[in-house]
């Protein structure tokens, strides 16, 4: 009986170890950041393209062009880092972001401008917080440097879109 009672915990322990080894591991925080940053950048590029077509505001059209250029460049830099490190980036936008692109693509003129500017303010506020946190917490030196460098760009975009939003709000008020 004693052998049986000491053998059972050992067998259960071995079973849990083998199950843990067989279970897929969660992505590391650095990998999660890279994937989210890539998706977010691609989202801003796509919406920037839509802004250039659907906006009636020249400042929003310019902002959209800046999104395409600067987030496109940052995305290419991130893709190069990810490739070197074997991090698989998403090939398409997550469904939630694609739904937003589809929704905004159906708008034009003032309706588009209001929705786009609001989305860009919200998006850049969230991105800024995420990139600032990543710049402090990532362990990979290249990804950490990318987050630090890109934080400045995101802050500049946020300041710019807030200025556009303020101008739009002034134009609406008598």
C-alpha positions as CSV (number, residue, x, y, z in Angstrom):
1,X,0.0,0.0,0.0
2,X,2.8,2.4,0.8
3,X,4.3,2.1,-2.6
4,X,1.0,2.8,-4.2
5,X,0.4,6.0,-2.2
6,X,3.9,7.4,-3.0
7,X,3.7,6.3,-6.6
8,X,0.4,8.0,-7.4
9,X,1.6,11.6,-6.7
10,X,4.7,10.9,-8.8
11,X,2.6,9.7,-11.7
12,X,0.3,12.7,-11.4
13,X,3.3,15.0,-11.3
14,X,4.7,13.4,-14.5
15,X,1.4,13.6,-16.2
16,X,1.0,17.3,-15.5
17,X,4.6,18.0,-16.7
18,X,4.0,16.1,-19.9
19,X,0.7,18.0,-20.4
20,X,2.4,21.3,-19.8
21,X,5.1,20.4,-22.4
22,X,2.5,19.4,-24.9
23,X,0.3,22.5,-24.5
24,X,1.0,25.4,-26.7
25,X,2.8,28.1,-24.8
26,X,1.4,31.6,-24.6
27,X,3.2,34.2,-26.7
28,X,5.8,36.2,-24.8
29,X,5.1,39.8,-24.0
30,X,7.6,40.9,-26.6
31,X,5.9,38.8,-29.3
32,X,2.4,40.1,-28.2
33,X,3.6,43.6,-28.5
34,X,5.1,43.1,-31.9
35,X,1.8,41.5,-33.2
36,X,-0.4,44.2,-31.7
37,X,1.9,47.0,-32.9
38,X,1.9,45.5,-36.4
39,X,-1.9,45.2,-36.5
40,X,-2.3,48.7,-35.1
41,X,0.1,50.2,-37.7
42,X,-1.6,48.4,-40.6
43,X,-5.0,49.7,-39.3
44,X,-3.7,53.3,-39.3
45,X,-2.3,52.8,-42.8
46,X,-5.6,51.5,-44.2
47,X,-7.6,54.2,-42.5
48,X,-5.1,56.8,-43.8
49,X,-5.8,55.5,-47.3
50,X,-9.5,55.8,-46.8
51,X,-9.1,59.3,-45.3
52,X,-7.3,60.5,-48.5
53,X,-10.3,59.3,-50.6
54,X,-13.3,60.0,-48.3
55,X,-12.5,63.2,-46.4
56,X,-13.5,66.6,-47.6
57,X,-11.0,68.3,-45.2
58,X,-7.6,69.0,-46.7
59,X,-5.9,68.8,-43.3
60,X,-7.5,65.3,-42.7
61,X,-6.4,64.2,-46.2
62,X,-2.8,65.3,-45.3
63,X,-3.0,63.6,-42.0
64,X,-4.2,60.4,-43.7
65,X,-1.2,60.6,-46.1
66,X,1.1,61.0,-43.1
67,X,-0.4,57.9,-41.5
68,X,0.2,55.9,-44.7
69,X,3.8,57.1,-45.0
70,X,5.0,57.1,-41.4
71,X,3.1,54.0,-40.1
72,X,4.0,52.2,-43.3
73,X,7.7,52.9,-42.6
74,X,7.4,51.9,-39.0
75,X,5.6,48.8,-40.0
76,X,8.3,47.8,-42.4
77,X,10.9,48.4,-39.6
78,X,8.9,46.3,-37.2
79,X,8.5,43.5,-39.8
80,X,12.3,43.4,-40.3
81,X,12.9,43.1,-36.5
82,X,10.2,40.4,-36.3
83,X,11.6,38.4,-39.2
84,X,15.1,38.4,-37.6
85,X,13.6,37.1,-34.4
86,X,11.2,34.6,-35.9
87,X,8.1,36.4,-34.7
88,X,5.1,35.8,-37.0
89,X,3.1,39.0,-37.6
90,X,-0.5,39.0,-38.6
91,X,-1.1,38.8,-42.3
92,X,-4.5,40.5,-42.0
93,X,-6.2,43.0,-39.7
94,X,-7.9,41.4,-36.7
95,X,-11.7,41.3,-37.2
96,X,-12.4,44.1,-34.8
97,X,-10.1,46.5,-36.6
98,X,-11.3,45.4,-40.1
99,X,-14.9,46.1,-39.0
100,X,-13.9,49.7,-38.1
101,X,-12.2,50.1,-41.5
102,X,-15.3,48.8,-43.3
103,X,-17.5,51.1,-41.3
104,X,-15.4,54.2,-41.9
105,X,-15.0,53.2,-45.6
106,X,-18.8,53.6,-46.0
107,X,-18.7,57.2,-44.8
108,X,-17.8,60.4,-46.8
109,X,-17.5,64.1,-46.2
110,X,-18.3,65.5,-42.8
111,X,-19.6,62.2,-41.4
112,X,-16.3,60.5,-42.3
113,X,-14.2,63.4,-41.0
114,X,-15.9,63.4,-37.6
115,X,-15.7,59.6,-37.2
116,X,-12.1,59.4,-38.5
117,X,-10.8,62.1,-36.3
118,X,-12.5,60.6,-33.2
119,X,-11.1,57.2,-34.0
120,X,-7.6,58.6,-34.6
121,X,-7.6,60.4,-31.3
122,X,-8.8,57.4,-29.4
123,X,-6.4,55.0,-31.3
124,X,-3.4,57.2,-30.8
125,X,-4.1,57.7,-27.1
126,X,-4.2,53.9,-26.6
127,X,-1.2,53.4,-28.8
128,X,0.8,56.0,-26.9
129,X,0.1,54.3,-23.6
130,X,0.9,50.9,-25.0
131,X,4.2,52.0,-26.6
132,X,5.3,53.9,-23.5
133,X,4.7,50.8,-21.4
134,X,6.5,48.6,-23.9
135,X,9.5,50.9,-24.0
136,X,9.8,50.3,-20.2
137,X,9.0,46.6,-20.0
138,X,10.1,44.8,-23.2
139,X,13.1,42.6,-22.8
140,X,14.3,42.4,-26.4
141,X,16.6,45.3,-27.0
142,X,15.6,45.8,-30.7
143,X,11.8,45.8,-29.9
144,X,12.4,48.1,-26.9
145,X,14.3,50.6,-29.1
146,X,11.6,50.4,-31.7
147,X,8.9,51.1,-29.0
148,X,11.0,54.0,-27.6
149,X,11.6,55.6,-31.0
150,X,8.0,55.1,-32.2
151,X,6.6,56.7,-29.1
152,X,7.7,60.1,-30.3
153,X,6.0,59.6,-33.6
154,X,2.8,58.5,-32.0
155,X,2.9,61.5,-29.7
156,X,3.4,63.8,-32.7
157,X,0.4,62.2,-34.5
158,X,-1.8,62.5,-31.4
159,X,-0.9,66.2,-31.0
160,X,-1.6,66.8,-34.7
161,X,-5.0,65.0,-34.8
162,X,-6.1,66.8,-31.5
163,X,-5.3,70.1,-33.3
164,X,-7.4,69.1,-36.2
165,X,-10.2,68.0,-33.8
166,X,-10.0,71.4,-32.0
167,X,-10.3,73.2,-35.4
168,X,-13.3,71.1,-36.4
169,X,-15.0,71.8,-33.1
170,X,-14.4,75.6,-33.5
171,X,-15.9,75.5,-37.0
172,X,-19.1,73.8,-35.6
173,X,-19.6,76.3,-32.8
174,X,-21.2,79.7,-33.7
